[in-house]
């Protein structure tokens, strides 16, 4: 403990400007700035002589009119915000609050005051010096008593507060009572600083804004350290994450919640058993992902916030060659020297033990060899476990990749099956079979329903001429009816070459047969137009009236209910047409009932088109089998 004697204190006060290396008559701002630089250099750089710093601290207090405390060792570390909050549970932001231990309280004067309608009272004027800043606080004795009551609930041991009674007041002079009150506050702050904590109640009592002062001091310290690095020093760059520096700048500017520990782990890859040191991630850009600071700034931040790990580089790039500063190099050398000295001492002790008791030495050597062998076996076991884990991990990745490929292929097959894309193999096969297709009247003779449906689909894909009606009072007209490639709708030709009519099977509400077809009578003008334009009126009336067999389909088109009447030549043709259309309507209805849309594995909404491609595939397979059997026979 370096405490100056009275003679040295007097000598330091007489040579105050020379101790701080300032010109005579320098302002108080220059004195404060110089002492701040001295404290930072002593904390972060190699420490100078203790006696010299004590003389500089005495000179600073003398020039700033601060009381010189007898028997007190001044420490440069008290400038840093290292004290934690005493009870952080009461508030949300107190867990990250820090305060400085550089706090002095002294009595300046006393003044008499009085409020309207009340008795006069005494105000104790306190001079507060906190973290190189000074201000004045006025407090009554009742406020001291309230602070003492608050501290009794959190601190087990408290200094004694001067009593409040008239006997005690008469025995003690007012100046002595004021001095004891200031000493009471100083003893509380010293007691808390020794434990590494501070009290928010005491700071509020002394009107100290801890967050603001801390932010200002950190900004000044970093600015001083940055300017000192430009003047000279080691060319070692420390890498810091940009997000942490952004949080620290926001704290310095807004005096809000301070940042947490330094988070450099996000710049490095995960540690692996093969690599001892962690490598930086790929694709990191300077000023976007990381910043470079000097060694003093890094030590200042690391001393206050902690965290890491330190990333030292010879160039201002995270991918540069690693570097080692003098402080870290000294620590590493000390570790090596201590290890060497310990091994040398153990070797000498082993030689001495061998000379005294050879049998015991052999036993100890055997045990040492056994321990060495066990250590090597442990390394082998760890290596085998790591290799087994890596093998399982690689196998799991390959299985997952193969399963994803299987899912994508099955999903692609599902999309192709449920989409409006026709099956090319099925369509081409049915087109080849269409060369020897059967007419609708001939299909009535086929007894097997599956074979009849297969021939019906092949015939309808090629096209069938039928008479149709869209209104019961009109005259039937010949049109060519056929199915689309996916059998989702029935299409027929029109007098307009650019227009194609279609009836989707999913929109069909009812399918019936009528024998004969119920028709409305033609109007007089309609009958006269037909009778005048035709040479053979009797033949025309016969064609118009030949609607004894028809298939009627009721469907919706654009929200309007419509009817499509297909006139058949006979009962067999009507039965086959009704049978085939009913199968197609049923298949389209079952597709529609499953939902109009679905979401694939990529989260994309796909449209499900009602179709009968399954019936087309089954028909193609059945007709191929029937053809092969007929060729063999």
Secondary structure, 3 states (H helix, E strand, C coil): CCCCCHHHHHHHHHCHHHHCCCCCCCCHHHHHHHHHHHHHHHHHCCCCCHHHHHHHHHHHHHHCCCCCCCCCCCCHHHHCEEEEECCCCCCCCHHHCEEECCEEEEEEEEEEECCCCCCCEEEEEEEEEECCEEEEEEECHHHHHHHHHHHHCCCCCCCCCCCCCHHHHHHCCHHHHHHHHHHHHHHHHHHHHHCCEECHHHHHHCCCCHHHHHHHHHHHHHHHHHHHHHHCCCCCEEEEEHHHHHHHHHHHHHCCCCCCCEECHHHECCCCCCCCCCCECCCCCECCCEEEECHHHHHHHHHHHCEECCCEECCCCCCCCECCCHHHHHHHHHHHHHHHHHHHHHHHHHHHHHHHCHHHHHHHHHHHHHHHHHHHHHHHHHHHHHHHHHHHHHHHHHHHHHHHHHHHHHHHHHHHHHCCCCCHHHHHHHHHHHHHCCCHHHHCCCCCHHHHHHHHHHHHHHCEEEEEECCCCCCCEEEEEEECCCCCEEEECCCCCCCCEEEEHHHEEEEEEECCCCCCCCCHHHHHHHHHHCCCHHHHHHHHHCCCCEEEEEEEECCEEEEEEEECCCHHHHHHHHHHHHHHHHHHHHHHHCCCEEECCCCCEEECCCCCHHHHHHHHHHHHHHHHHHHHC
